[in-house]
Amino acid sequence: MSNQLSRRELLERSMFATAAALAANSSGKLWAEDVKEKTGKSSNDQLRVACIGVNGRGKDHYSNIAGGKHNAMITVICDADENAGQKACEEIAKKQGGKKPEFVQDMRKVFDNKEIDCITTATPNHWHSLCAIWAMQAGKDVYVEKPVSHNVSEGRRMVEVARKYNKICQTGTQSRSQKGMREAMAFIHGGKIGEVSIARGLCYKKRPSIGSKGTHEPPKSVDYSLWSGPAPLLPVTRNKFHYDWHWQWPYGNGDLGNQGIHQMDLCRWALQVDKLSNNIFTYGGRFGYEDAGDTPNTQVVIHDYGNKALVFEVRGLKTDKYKNADVGIIVEGSDGYVVMTSYAAGAAFDKDGKAVKEFGGGGDHYANFFAAVRNRKSDTLHGDIAEGHLSSALCHTANISYRLGKQVGLSELHDRLSSIKTPEKATETFERTLHHLNDNSVAIGDSNKFIVGENLKFDPVKENFPGNEAANAMLTREYRAPFVVPAADKI
C-alpha cells in the first residue's frame, strides 16, 4: 500500500485543521480545553443544577431544565417551604428517569455544595440579589428571575460580583430570546419606523383585592425566618401567604416590578438606552378596594431621556386594550409604530395605521443560559445581568418617586403634567387613565385622590439622586443580619 495520502485523506485532514483553528480561542487553546481549564469540566459534561424557589416561576425553571434537553441534571431543590420543595422533587424525579433531587431548606447549604455548577432562582423579589450574589461568590453560574433586585443598589452589586468572579448571570427576561421579539427590535433599530421618540409599556392586568389586612400565621411547612431573609421579620398581614407578597413593599415591587419589568426591559431595549433616566415622575394609587396591599394598582411612569421618553402604564382594574395591546409595548417613531402584543408576537404599522410587517416566533432562554455557561462568554447571554439591573432599576426609581409622593387634587396634577417637557403627551395619558377609573366606578375627588410622586432628578452615571437624601436612602434598605447584601468594597 502506498505511503502517499489520498486526495480524500488530504481533504479530510485539511478540514479538520480548519475546524480546529476556528475552535481555538485567542490564546491558541481549543474552546473545549479552555472551558475545562476554567471550570474543571469538559464542555460535553452534564451540568449539575440546583433550583432555589420552586413555588411559582420556579416551576417553569425545573420543568424546562429537567428531562435532559440541555444536558443538565437537577440535583438539588431548595425552598423555604418544605412542602413546595418536596413536591418539586417528586415531579422532577419523573422527568429524570427516577433520579430524584436532594431537598434542602436553607440555600446556604446549596452554595456549600461543591458539586453544583449553576443555580436558578425564583424566590420572592427581596431574595433575588443576595441569593445570586452568594451563589456567584461560591463559584456558581446563575439564572435569576426578574426583577433581579429589590432595590437599585443591590442590582449594581450583582453586576460587580458577576464581573469580579467571572460568572455567567442570566436575567429571566424571556422575551429577549424570542425570535419574534428579536426581529421586531432589529426592525426598530434599523430605522424602519423612523426616529424613535417614545417607548410605552403596558401592564393592563386585572388584579383582585388580596383581602383586608389582618394577622396570620405563615404555613407550618415554611421556615419564616429563611423566607424573610434580608427583609425585616414582620407579622404576616396578608391572607394568602404565597404570591400576594408582590403587593407589599418589604418583599415585592408592585406590578411595575412583577409583570411590568418584562415590558420595561423591552421599552429600554427599543430605545437603545444603556443607562438609567435623567428624570423620573409618576402618579397613581390603589383604587377600587382597600386591602392588605401597599403598592399601586394604577400607575403612570415617565422616564425622561432627553429627546426620548420611556412611559409605563399599570392598570390593575378592568380595562380596554390600547392599540390592541394590554400586556405589551408600543414603540412610536416618526414614520410609524410597532405594537408587540405578547412576549413574541406583534406588528409594525405606518403612520396611517396600516400593518406593514408581522413578527412572531419563540425561543429558549434557558438554552441561551446554558450555552453561555459552557462557552464562558457573558456576551452570549440575551439577558446579561447588566441589562437586568438597568431595567429593574427603572422600576425601582419610579416606585421611589411614588413612595415619596403625596395626594393632590386633579387640577394640581394636571398643571404638573402640563409642565413636563418630554416627547410624551402626558396630559393625554392622564385623560385615558381618568377614563379607565371612571369605567370602574372610581371617581377621583375628595375620597379618592392620586398620589403624585416627587419629580426626581437622577444621575445615571453615579446612580443616585443628587442632593436628595430621602430618595437616596431608598436606593437600598436596612438588611437583617446575617442576610446582608455586601457593600461595594466587600464583594
N, C-alpha and C positions, 0 to 999 in steps of 0.2 A: 504494500500500500504506500502511495506517495506521501512524503513528509510535507508536501506543499498543501496549504489550506485551500479548500474550495472557495469559489466566489460566494457561495451561500454562507459558509462559515465566517468569511471575512466581513460580510454584511452584518451578520448577527453580532459579531464582536464590536463592530463599529456602532451599531445601535445601542449595545449595552454600555459602551463607553460614553456615548452621548447622554443616555438616560442618567448615568451616574454623575456626570458633570452637572446636569440640570438639578439633580437632587442634592448636590453639595451646597453648603452654605458658604458665607463669605470667608470663614476660617478654613475652608477646604474639607471639613468633615461632612460625611453623608448625613442627611437630615435625621435618619433613624439613629445613627450613632450619637448625634448631638442631643437628641431627646433623651436617650438613655443616660448620657453623662449628666444632664441637668436634673433628671427625675429619678434615676435609678431603675427605670422601666423601659422596655422596648416599646416602640410606637405601636406594636401589634398586641401588646399585653392588655388583658382585660382590666378596666379601671374599676376600682372599688369605691363605691359611693355611699355616703350617709345622707339621709333626708331628715332635716330638722324642721318640725312644724308640719303636721300632716292632716290637720282637721279641715282646712279649707282649700286654698290654692295648692297646698302640698299634695293633695290627691292627684292633681294634674301632673305634678312632678313625678311621683313614683309610678303613675300609670303609663307615662311616656318613656320612662327610663328602664323599668323592669321589663324583661322579655328578650333582651339581647340585641336589639337592632343597633344600639350604639356601642356594642362590645363593652358594656358596663354591667356590673352586678351591684345591686343594693345590698350591702352587708350590715348596715345599722340603721335603725329608725329611732328618732328622738322626739319626744313631745312631753310637755309639762302635764298633759292629760294622758294618763296611762291607758285609759280605755281607747282613746283615739289611736294611740301608738300601737297597742296590741292588735287592734282591728286592721291597721295598715300592714302589720307584719303578716297576718293571715292572708290578706289579699295579694301581697307581693309574692308569698310562697307559691301561690297557684300560678303566677306568671313566670316564676323562675324554676319550674320543674321540681317544686318541693324544697328549694333552698330558701329557708326562712331567715330573714334578717334578725339580728340581735336587737332587743329593745332596751334603751336606756332613757332615763327621765331627765338627767342633767347633761346639757350639751357640753360641759367642760370635759366629761369623760370621752366624748366623741373626739375632741381635739387632742386628747392624750393618746388616742389610738393611732399608732404609727402605721397601721395597715391601711388607713383611709387615705385615698388620693384626693378626693374632692367632696365637697358638700353642696347640697342645695338647701335653701332655707325659705320657708313660707310662714314664719312666725308672725304674730301681730307686729305692726309697724314699729313699735317702740323698741323691739329687739333686733331689727334688721341690721343696723350698723354694727353694734357690738358683736353680734354673732359672726358677721362676716370678718370683722377685724380680728377677733380671736382666732378664727379658722385660718386666715392667711398668715398670721403670726406663727401658727403651729405648722405651717407648710402645706396647707390645703388650698386648692383652687376652689372658687366659689361661684355658684349661680344664686343670686339674691333677688327676691321678689321686689316688685315696686310697691310704694316708693322705697328707694334704697335706704332712706333715712327718716328719722322723726323730726329732725331739725337741720338747719343749714350746716352748722359746724361739723357735726359728726359725719355728714356726707363727704365733706372735704377730707376728713381724716381717712375715710375709706380709700379715696383716690391715692393719698400719700402712702398708705400701707401697701396697697397693691403694687405701686411703683417701687417702693423700698425693697419689698420681698420678692419682686418679680413674679407675682401671682396673676393668674387669669381670673378676672372677676366680671361676670356677665350680669347685666340688669334684665329683669323679667319683663321687658317691654317687647312683647312678642311680635307686634306689628312690624318691627324693624326687619324681621326675617320673612315677611310675607311678600311673595312675588308681586302681587298687585300693588301693594303699597310702595315697594321699591321702584316700580315702573312709574307710578304717579309722581314720586319725588323727582325722578330723573326728568320727567316731562316738565315739572315746575321749574327745576333748576336749569333746564335747557332753554328757558325763556319762552316757552310755548304759550304762556298766558301773559306775557309781557313782564313789566316791572311789578314785583310783588310788594304790596304795602301792608296787607293785613292777613294774619292767620287767626282764625276763630275756632276755638274748641267748644264743643257742645257736650254736656252731660245732662241730657233730659231723661232722667231715670226716676220713675216714681218710687218713693221710699215711704213706707208707713211709719206711724209712730212706734217707738220702741217701748212704750208703756211709761207710766208715771214713775218718778224717782222713788226708790224705797231702799231698804237694807236687805240684802240677800246673801246667802251662803254660797261660796263657789262650789262647783260639783266636787263630790268626795274623791273622785278619781284625779283631781287636779292638785298639784303642788303649787299653791297660790303664790308662795314666795318666789319660786322659779318662774312662774308665769309672769309675775310683775317685773322681775329682773331690774332693769335700770330705772323703772318708774317707781314712784312712791308706793308704799304698801297701804292702799286705801280700802275702805269698805266697798263692797260691790253694790252699786246703786241701780244697775240695770237688771231687768228680769231675765233676759236671755244672755247667758254668760259669753258664749262664743259669737263671733261676728259683730254683735252690736257695740263692741268696743270701738268700732270705726267712728262712732258719733260722739266720742268722749275725748277731750283734749289730752289727758295723760297718756293715752295709748294710740289714738288714731289722728287723722288729719282731715276728717270730713270727706265728702265725695270728691273734693278737689284732689285729695291725695289717695283716694280709693280707686274709683273708675277714672276720674279726670286726669290722673297722671299719664295715662296712655295717650290721651288726646293732647295734653300739654306738651308731651315729648314730640308728638308728630307736628304740632304747630311750630315748635322751635326748629325742628328739622327742616320744615318747609321754608322758614325764614332764613335758614343758614346762619344762625347766630350761635356762636360757641362761648357765650358768656351770659351772665345774668343781666337783667334790665337796669336801665338808668333810674327809673322811677316806677313806683307801684301804687295803684289806687284800687280800692274795692268797696263794694257795698252789698248788703244783703240782710238776711235774717233767718230765723227758724219760724216759719209760718204754718198755720193750719192746724197746729196742735201744740200742747205743752207736754213735754215728756222728760225722760232722763238724759236726753241728748243735749250736748253743748254746741255742736257745730252747726253752721248754717245749712238749711236745705234749699235756700235760694241765694245765689251769689253771682255777682258780675265782677270780673277782674280785668284791669287794663295794665299791661306791662308796656312801658314806653321804651322803644329802641331808636328814638330819633325819627328817622324817616320811615320807620316800620312800627307796627303795633301788634302785640300778641294779646288777643281778647279771649276771655273764657267765661262761659255761662253755665252755671249749675242750676238746674230746676228739679227739685225733688217732689213736686206735686204734679198731678196730671197735666200734660201739656201737649200741644200740637208740634209737629215737626217744623223745622225751619229749612227751607230749600231741600226738602226731602230727607233731612238728617235729624236724628235725635241723639245718638251717641256717635259722634264723628267729628270731622273737621271741614271747614270751608276756607279755602285759600283764595284771596282776592288779588287779581293782577290788573294791569292797565288794559289788557286785551282779552280778558275772560276770567274764568274762575274754575276751581276744582272742588268737587264735593266728594269726600270719602265717607260713605255711609256705614262702613264696618271696618274691621281690622285689616281687610284685604281688598275690598271692592269699592268702586266709585266711578266717577266720570268727570271729564272736562267739558266745559261749556264756553261758547263765545260770549261776547258782551250782550247779545240779544237773547241769551238763554238757550241756544241751540246746542245739543250734545255733539261734540266733535271727536271724542275718544272715550272708550271704556277701559277700566282697569280691573284686574281680578287675578286670583291665583294665590295659593297658600305657600307655606314654608315650614321649616322645623328649627325653632330657636334653640332647642336642646342639642340638635346635631351641630349647630354652629358653635355652641359652647364646647362640646367635646372635641371638635376639630381644632379649636384654639388650645385646649388643654394638651392635645397631642403635638401640635407644632410649636407651642410655647411662644406664640406671637399674639399679643393683645390686639393688634390691628386687624386680626382675622375676625374679631368679635363684631357683630352688628350692634350690640348694646353694651359697649365697654362701660365700666364703672364711671368714667369721667362724664359720659353722656347721661348716665342715670343720675349722677349727682346734680348736674345743672337743671335737668327737667324736674327733679324732685324739689330742688331749692326754689324754683319758680312757684311751686305750690306753697311752700313754707313762707316765703316772703309775702305772698298775698294774704295768707292767714294771719301773719303778724300785723299787717295793715288793718285787717278786720278786727282783731282782738284788741287793738289799741283805739278802736273807733268808739263813737257814741251815737245815740239815737238822735236823729234830726227830722224836721218836717220836710214835706215834699218840695216846697219852694226852695229851701236852702240846698237840698240835694241837687235839684235842677240847676241852680246857679253854679254850684261847684262843678257839675258835669260840663256846663257850657264854657267854663274857663279852661278846660283841659285841651291842650294843643297836641293832638296826635292825628294820624290818618283815620282813626276810628271815629265814626259819628256817634259819640257817646250818648247823646240825648235820644237818638232813635232806638238804641238798645234798651235804654231806660224805659221808653214808652212801651216796647214789646214786653218787658218784664212786668210792668204795671198791668198790662192787659192780661198776661198769664195769671197773675194773682187774682184779678177780678173774676176771671173764669173759674177760679177755685173758691169763690165767695170770700176772699180775703181782701177786706177794704183797708187801705193804708190811711190811717188817721191817728186819732189820739191813742187808741188802744193797740194799734199795730203800726210800728214805725221801722223804717230801715235803720240798721246800724251802718253808719258811714265811716269807713276806715280812714286812718290817717294817710295823707298823701306823703309817701315816703321817698326821699332821695336815697339812692343806693350807689355804692362804689363797687362796680363789678370786678375790679382787679383785687382789691383788698377783701371783697365780700363782706362789707359791713355798711352800716348806716352812719354817715359822717355826722358826728356831734349829737347823735340821738341815743342817749343811754338806755332809755326804756325799750326801744326797738332792738338795740344791740344785745340787751340781756336775753331777748327771746330767740337769738340765733343759736343758743344752746339750752341746756337745762341742768338742774342740780341732780346728779346721779346718786342712786342708792348703792352704797358700798356693799359687796365688792363688785357690783355690776357697773363699772365706770368706764366710759369711753375715754381712752387716753388722750391727753393734750398733745399738741403737735410735736413737742420736744420729748415725748415719752413713747413714741411709736417705734 
